[in-house]
Amino acid sequence: MPRLFAIGLLCCTPALAGETSPSADLVDLVHQDCGSCHGLTLKGGLGPDIRPQSLSHYDVETLSTVVLDGIPETAMPPWRPLMSEADAKRVAEYLLQGELK
């Protein structure tokens, strides 16, 4: 797995509070919090491109693990203290599909 896969995916505290739906919260989380390092359009920035076409060689399990545990010795921190395994799986699915199902 490339060391720079998701640098910065976890740089910011997730903004999951408010009166929006869980789906809208997930999209906001990815585009705002992940986008703070990966670019607001997810095309890359400090961290690499995390759009579906760039991640297609990963599976949901691998991406979920990266989200939860980060990547040691990189800027990609773990979200495990802030996110459930189910939410990490939904983030991974969203990153791979580009849409919520």
N, C-alpha and C positions, 0 to 999 in steps of 0.2 A: 504494500500500500504506500503510495507516495506520501512523504512526510508533510508535504504542504497541502494535502487534500482539503482540509477545512480550517486552515489557520484563521483564527479569529471568529469562527462560528459562534463562539461563546464569549466574546469580549464584553458584551453588555448584559445587564440584567433583563430577563424577558419581560415584556409588557403584556402580561396575560390578564390584567385586571380590566374592569370596565363592564359596559353593558352590551358588548358585541357578542356575537355567537362564537362558540368554540372554533368553528372553521375560520371565521374572520380573524380570531386571535392567532391561530396558527399561521395564517398567511402574513399577518403583521409581524409576528415573531421572526419568521424567515426573512422577510424583506427589510425589516428595520434592524433587528439585532444581528442576524447573520450578515445582512447587507452592510453593516457598519465596517466590516473588514473585507467582505467579498464583493463589495460594490452594491449599490441600491438596486441595480438590475441583475445582480448576481453574476455578472460577466467577469468578475475578478477585481482585485484592488490589492490590498495588503495580502489577502488570501487569494487562492486560485478561483477560477470560474467554477461555479457550482450549479450551473444549469443542467437540465436532464441530458443533453447531448454530450456534456463533458463527464458526466458521472455514470453513463450507461454501462460501463464495465464493472460497476459495483452492484452488490445485491443489498436488499433492505437490511439484512442482519449486520453486514459490515458497516453500513452507514449509521445504523442505530448505535452500534458500539462506539463509533467515532464521536457521535453526538454526546453520548453518555459519558465516555471516558476520556475524550480529548485525544491529543497526540503528544506523547511525552517529548520533552525537549523542543517543542515548537510553541508558537503563540496560540495554538488551538487548545483551550482549556476544557475541562469536563463540565457538562451540564447536569450530571447525575444529582448533585445536591439541589437542583432547581426544577428537575423534570422527571416525570415517571417514565418507565420503560415503554409504556403504551404511547405516550406523547412523543418520545424519541422515534418510535417506529412510524408514527404519522408524519413527523418531520422528514424522515428518510424517504417515505413513500412520496411525499410531496416533492422533494428534491429530484427524485427519479422520474416522476410523471409530469411535473409541472402544473399539476392541478390536484384538487382534493376529490376523493371519491366518497 
